[in-house]
Amino acid sequence: MVRVKICGITTLDDALMAAAAGADALGFNFWPQSSRYIQPQRAADIVKHLPPLVTPVGMFVNARREEVERTARRAGLAAVQLHGDEGPEDVKALAAAGLTVLKAVRVGARFRPQELQRYNGARAFLLDAEVKGARGGTGKSFDWKRARAARRFGRIILAGGLNTDNVAEAIAAAQPYGVDVCTGVEKKPGVKDHQRVREFILLAKSIEAV
């Protein structure tokens, strides 16, 4: 069964709703420039109320390793998602520090699946559409077959432009380990549409991964 991550969580109400609907992971955005930014202490207040098998993931963009580790401890994160230009050494160092590391890679014209081999220590790769000046949450998609081609280099989490209208098609095309949604289940940045979240999770989990 495909795993589902609901990203851009900013409220306890949205977090508990998504967890009850079957989300496997919830994403908290610690990039200050994001409209979905959440302070570490606020994230911690939400995380402590989550069911034990729901994974809290922190998203970071070009943050110093020490900051990532400090925020992870403070917020009670089980995993971190590096969504900037972090290099293989950053992934390796954070993994060595005991964190589960997801490396986000933007898929554009120059993307080559074999590039993923550089990030030794990453437990999975989140593939998102490349949009100039943006770091996720754009609602833009890419050719999902390119994600399928990347599977031989590790677990693939598909992101970018997913919603209730296309998630089944996306999973069929990419055959990912998991899917990540943000914009596609929102009323506005940082505020989830509960019905869309429930429907998205139900649809995603109804498709069997290969």
Contacts in CASP RR format, 6 or more apart in sequence:
PFRMAT RR
TARGET T0000
AUTHOR 0000-0000-0000
METHOD contacts of the structure
MODEL  1
MVRVKICGITTLDDALMAAAAGADALGFNFWPQSSRYIQPQRAADIVKHL
PPLVTPVGMFVNARREEVERTARRAGLAAVQLHGDEGPEDVKALAAAGLT
VLKAVRVGARFRPQELQRYNGARAFLLDAEVKGARGGTGKSFDWKRARAA
RRFGRIILAGGLNTDNVAEAIAAAQPYGVDVCTGVEKKPGVKDHQRVREF
ILLAKSIEAV
1 205 0 8 1.000
1 208 0 8 1.000
1 209 0 8 1.000
2 171 0 8 1.000
2 176 0 8 1.000
2 177 0 8 1.000
2 178 0 8 1.000
2 179 0 8 1.000
2 204 0 8 1.000
2 205 0 8 1.000
2 207 0 8 1.000
2 208 0 8 1.000
2 209 0 8 1.000
3 24 0 8 1.000
3 25 0 8 1.000
3 157 0 8 1.000
3 177 0 8 1.000
3 178 0 8 1.000
3 179 0 8 1.000
4 22 0 8 1.000
4 23 0 8 1.000
4 24 0 8 1.000
4 25 0 8 1.000
4 178 0 8 1.000
4 179 0 8 1.000
4 181 0 8 1.000
4 200 0 8 1.000
4 201 0 8 1.000
4 204 0 8 1.000
4 205 0 8 1.000
5 23 0 8 1.000
5 24 0 8 1.000
5 25 0 8 1.000
5 26 0 8 1.000
5 27 0 8 1.000
5 57 0 8 1.000
5 157 0 8 1.000
5 178 0 8 1.000
5 179 0 8 1.000
5 180 0 8 1.000
5 181 0 8 1.000
6 18 0 8 1.000
6 23 0 8 1.000
6 25 0 8 1.000
6 26 0 8 1.000
6 27 0 8 1.000
6 181 0 8 1.000
6 182 0 8 1.000
6 185 0 8 1.000
6 192 0 8 1.000
6 197 0 8 1.000
6 201 0 8 1.000
7 26 0 8 1.000
7 27 0 8 1.000
7 29 0 8 1.000
7 36 0 8 1.000
7 57 0 8 1.000
7 59 0 8 1.000
7 137 0 8 1.000
7 159 0 8 1.000
7 180 0 8 1.000
7 181 0 8 1.000
7 182 0 8 1.000
8 27 0 8 1.000
8 28 0 8 1.000
8 29 0 8 1.000
8 36 0 8 1.000
8 38 0 8 1.000
8 59 0 8 1.000
8 182 0 8 1.000
8 190 0 8 1.000
9 15 0 8 1.000
9 18 0 8 1.000
9 26 0 8 1.000
9 27 0 8 1.000
9 28 0 8 1.000
9 38 0 8 1.000
9 46 0 8 1.000
9 190 0 8 1.000
9 192 0 8 1.000
10 36 0 8 1.000
10 38 0 8 1.000
10 42 0 8 1.000
10 190 0 8 1.000
10 191 0 8 1.000
11 46 0 8 1.000
11 190 0 8 1.000
11 191 0 8 1.000
12 45 0 8 1.000
12 46 0 8 1.000
12 49 0 8 1.000
14 190 0 8 1.000
14 191 0 8 1.000
14 192 0 8 1.000
14 194 0 8 1.000
14 197 0 8 1.000
15 26 0 8 1.000
15 46 0 8 1.000
15 49 0 8 1.000
15 50 0 8 1.000
16 49 0 8 1.000
16 50 0 8 1.000
17 192 0 8 1.000
17 194 0 8 1.000
17 197 0 8 1.000
17 198 0 8 1.000
18 26 0 8 1.000
18 192 0 8 1.000
18 197 0 8 1.000
18 201 0 8 1.000
19 26 0 8 1.000
19 50 0 8 1.000
19 51 0 8 1.000
19 54 0 8 1.000
21 197 0 8 1.000
21 198 0 8 1.000
21 201 0 8 1.000
21 202 0 8 1.000
22 201 0 8 1.000
22 205 0 8 1.000
23 54 0 8 1.000
23 197 0 8 1.000
23 201 0 8 1.000
24 54 0 8 1.000
24 55 0 8 1.000
25 54 0 8 1.000
25 55 0 8 1.000
25 56 0 8 1.000
25 57 0 8 1.000
25 79 0 8 1.000
26 50 0 8 1.000
26 54 0 8 1.000
26 55 0 8 1.000
26 56 0 8 1.000
26 57 0 8 1.000
27 56 0 8 1.000
27 57 0 8 1.000
27 58 0 8 1.000
27 59 0 8 1.000
27 81 0 8 1.000
28 38 0 8 1.000
28 43 0 8 1.000
28 46 0 8 1.000
28 47 0 8 1.000
28 56 0 8 1.000
28 57 0 8 1.000
28 58 0 8 1.000
28 59 0 8 1.000
28 75 0 8 1.000
28 77 0 8 1.000
29 36 0 8 1.000
29 37 0 8 1.000
29 38 0 8 1.000
29 58 0 8 1.000
29 59 0 8 1.000
30 37 0 8 1.000
30 38 0 8 1.000
30 40 0 8 1.000
30 43 0 8 1.000
30 58 0 8 1.000
30 59 0 8 1.000
30 60 0 8 1.000
30 63 0 8 1.000
30 71 0 8 1.000
30 75 0 8 1.000
31 37 0 8 1.000
31 59 0 8 1.000
31 60 0 8 1.000
31 61 0 8 1.000
31 63 0 8 1.000
31 83 0 8 1.000
31 135 0 8 1.000
33 61 0 8 1.000
33 135 0 8 1.000
34 135 0 8 1.000
35 189 0 8 1.000
35 190 0 8 1.000
36 137 0 8 1.000
36 182 0 8 1.000
36 189 0 8 1.000
36 190 0 8 1.000
40 71 0 8 1.000
40 74 0 8 1.000
40 75 0 8 1.000
41 74 0 8 1.000
41 75 0 8 1.000
43 56 0 8 1.000
43 58 0 8 1.000
43 75 0 8 1.000
43 76 0 8 1.000
43 77 0 8 1.000
44 74 0 8 1.000
44 75 0 8 1.000
44 76 0 8 1.000
47 56 0 8 1.000
47 75 0 8 1.000
47 76 0 8 1.000
47 77 0 8 1.000
48 76 0 8 1.000
50 56 0 8 1.000
55 78 0 8 1.000
55 79 0 8 1.000
56 75 0 8 1.000
56 76 0 8 1.000
56 77 0 8 1.000
56 78 0 8 1.000
56 79 0 8 1.000
57 77 0 8 1.000
57 78 0 8 1.000
57 79 0 8 1.000
57 80 0 8 1.000
57 81 0 8 1.000
57 102 0 8 1.000
58 71 0 8 1.000
58 72 0 8 1.000
58 75 0 8 1.000
58 77 0 8 1.000
58 79 0 8 1.000
58 80 0 8 1.000
58 81 0 8 1.000
59 80 0 8 1.000
59 81 0 8 1.000
59 83 0 8 1.000
59 104 0 8 1.000
60 67 0 8 1.000
60 68 0 8 1.000
60 71 0 8 1.000
60 80 0 8 1.000
60 81 0 8 1.000
60 82 0 8 1.000
60 83 0 8 1.000
60 84 0 8 1.000
61 83 0 8 1.000
61 84 0 8 1.000
61 135 0 8 1.000
62 84 0 8 1.000
62 85 0 8 1.000
62 86 0 8 1.000
63 71 0 8 1.000
65 90 0 8 1.000
65 93 0 8 1.000
65 94 0 8 1.000
65 97 0 8 1.000
68 80 0 8 1.000
68 82 0 8 1.000
68 94 0 8 1.000
68 99 0 8 1.000
69 94 0 8 1.000
69 97 0 8 1.000
69 99 0 8 1.000
71 77 0 8 1.000
72 80 0 8 1.000
72 99 0 8 1.000
77 99 0 8 1.000
78 100 0 8 1.000
79 99 0 8 1.000
79 100 0 8 1.000
79 101 0 8 1.000
79 102 0 8 1.000
79 123 0 8 1.000
80 94 0 8 1.000
80 99 0 8 1.000
80 100 0 8 1.000
80 101 0 8 1.000
80 102 0 8 1.000
81 102 0 8 1.000
81 103 0 8 1.000
81 104 0 8 1.000
81 126 0 8 1.000
82 90 0 8 1.000
82 91 0 8 1.000
82 94 0 8 1.000
82 101 0 8 1.000
82 102 0 8 1.000
82 103 0 8 1.000
82 104 0 8 1.000
83 104 0 8 1.000
83 126 0 8 1.000
83 128 0 8 1.000
83 135 0 8 1.000
83 136 0 8 1.000
84 104 0 8 1.000
84 135 0 8 1.000
86 103 0 8 1.000
87 118 0 8 1.000
87 119 0 8 1.000
88 118 0 8 1.000
88 119 0 8 1.000
88 120 0 8 1.000
91 101 0 8 1.000
91 103 0 8 1.000
91 119 0 8 1.000
91 120 0 8 1.000
91 121 0 8 1.000
91 122 0 8 1.000
92 120 0 8 1.000
92 121 0 8 1.000
94 101 0 8 1.000
95 101 0 8 1.000
95 121 0 8 1.000
95 122 0 8 1.000
95 123 0 8 1.000
100 123 0 8 1.000
101 121 0 8 1.000
101 122 0 8 1.000
101 123 0 8 1.000
102 122 0 8 1.000
102 123 0 8 1.000
102 124 0 8 1.000
102 125 0 8 1.000
102 126 0 8 1.000
102 157 0 8 1.000
103 116 0 8 1.000
103 119 0 8 1.000
103 122 0 8 1.000
103 124 0 8 1.000
103 125 0 8 1.000
103 126 0 8 1.000
104 125 0 8 1.000
104 126 0 8 1.000
104 127 0 8 1.000
104 128 0 8 1.000
104 136 0 8 1.000
104 159 0 8 1.000
105 111 0 8 1.000
105 115 0 8 1.000
105 116 0 8 1.000
105 125 0 8 1.000
105 126 0 8 1.000
105 127 0 8 1.000
105 128 0 8 1.000
106 128 0 8 1.000
106 129 0 8 1.000
106 130 0 8 1.000
106 131 0 8 1.000
107 127 0 8 1.000
107 128 0 8 1.000
107 129 0 8 1.000
107 130 0 8 1.000
107 142 0 8 1.000
107 143 0 8 1.000
107 146 0 8 1.000
107 147 0 8 1.000
108 129 0 8 1.000
108 130 0 8 1.000
108 142 0 8 1.000
111 130 0 8 1.000
111 146 0 8 1.000
113 146 0 8 1.000
113 149 0 8 1.000
113 150 0 8 1.000
113 152 0 8 1.000
113 153 0 8 1.000
114 153 0 8 1.000
116 122 0 8 1.000
116 125 0 8 1.000
116 150 0 8 1.000
116 153 0 8 1.000
116 154 0 8 1.000
117 153 0 8 1.000
119 125 0 8 1.000
123 155 0 8 1.000
124 154 0 8 1.000
124 155 0 8 1.000
124 156 0 8 1.000
124 157 0 8 1.000
124 177 0 8 1.000
125 150 0 8 1.000
125 153 0 8 1.000
125 154 0 8 1.000
125 155 0 8 1.000
125 156 0 8 1.000
125 157 0 8 1.000
126 157 0 8 1.000
126 159 0 8 1.000
126 180 0 8 1.000
127 142 0 8 1.000
127 146 0 8 1.000
127 147 0 8 1.000
127 150 0 8 1.000
127 156 0 8 1.000
127 157 0 8 1.000
127 158 0 8 1.000
127 159 0 8 1.000
128 136 0 8 1.000
128 137 0 8 1.000
128 142 0 8 1.000
128 159 0 8 1.000
128 160 0 8 1.000
128 180 0 8 1.000
129 136 0 8 1.000
129 138 0 8 1.000
129 139 0 8 1.000
129 140 0 8 1.000
129 141 0 8 1.000
129 142 0 8 1.000
129 159 0 8 1.000
129 160 0 8 1.000
129 161 0 8 1.000
130 142 0 8 1.000
131 138 0 8 1.000
131 140 0 8 1.000
136 159 0 8 1.000
136 160 0 8 1.000
136 182 0 8 1.000
137 160 0 8 1.000
137 182 0 8 1.000
137 183 0 8 1.000
138 160 0 8 1.000
138 161 0 8 1.000
138 183 0 8 1.000
139 160 0 8 1.000
139 161 0 8 1.000
139 182 0 8 1.000
139 183 0 8 1.000
139 184 0 8 1.000
140 160 0 8 1.000
140 161 0 8 1.000
141 160 0 8 1.000
141 161 0 8 1.000
141 162 0 8 1.000
141 166 0 8 1.000
141 170 0 8 1.000
142 160 0 8 1.000
144 158 0 8 1.000
144 169 0 8 1.000
144 170 0 8 1.000
144 173 0 8 1.000
144 174 0 8 1.000
145 173 0 8 1.000
145 174 0 8 1.000
147 156 0 8 1.000
147 158 0 8 1.000
147 173 0 8 1.000
147 174 0 8 1.000
147 176 0 8 1.000
148 156 0 8 1.000
148 173 0 8 1.000
148 174 0 8 1.000
148 175 0 8 1.000
148 176 0 8 1.000
150 156 0 8 1.000
151 175 0 8 1.000
151 176 0 8 1.000
155 177 0 8 1.000
155 178 0 8 1.000
156 174 0 8 1.000
156 176 0 8 1.000
156 177 0 8 1.000
156 178 0 8 1.000
157 176 0 8 1.000
157 177 0 8 1.000
157 178 0 8 1.000
157 179 0 8 1.000
157 180 0 8 1.000
158 170 0 8 1.000
158 171 0 8 1.000
158 174 0 8 1.000
158 176 0 8 1.000
158 178 0 8 1.000
158 179 0 8 1.000
158 180 0 8 1.000
159 179 0 8 1.000
159 180 0 8 1.000
159 181 0 8 1.000
159 182 0 8 1.000
160 180 0 8 1.000
160 183 0 8 1.000
161 181 0 8 1.000
161 183 0 8 1.000
161 184 0 8 1.000
162 170 0 8 1.000
162 179 0 8 1.000
162 180 0 8 1.000
162 181 0 8 1.000
162 184 0 8 1.000
162 200 0 8 1.000
163 181 0 8 1.000
163 183 0 8 1.000
163 184 0 8 1.000
163 185 0 8 1.000
163 196 0 8 1.000
163 200 0 8 1.000
164 184 0 8 1.000
164 185 0 8 1.000
164 196 0 8 1.000
164 199 0 8 1.000
164 200 0 8 1.000
164 203 0 8 1.000
167 179 0 8 1.000
167 181 0 8 1.000
167 200 0 8 1.000
167 203 0 8 1.000
167 204 0 8 1.000
168 203 0 8 1.000
168 204 0 8 1.000
168 206 0 8 1.000
168 207 0 8 1.000
170 179 0 8 1.000
171 179 0 8 1.000
171 204 0 8 1.000
171 207 0 8 1.000
171 209 0 8 1.000
172 207 0 8 1.000
175 209 0 8 1.000
175 210 0 8 1.000
176 209 0 8 1.000
177 209 0 8 1.000
178 204 0 8 1.000
178 209 0 8 1.000
179 204 0 8 1.000
181 200 0 8 1.000
183 189 0 8 1.000
184 196 0 8 1.000
184 200 0 8 1.000
185 192 0 8 1.000
185 193 0 8 1.000
185 196 0 8 1.000
185 197 0 8 1.000
185 200 0 8 1.000
186 192 0 8 1.000
186 193 0 8 1.000
186 196 0 8 1.000
187 193 0 8 1.000
END
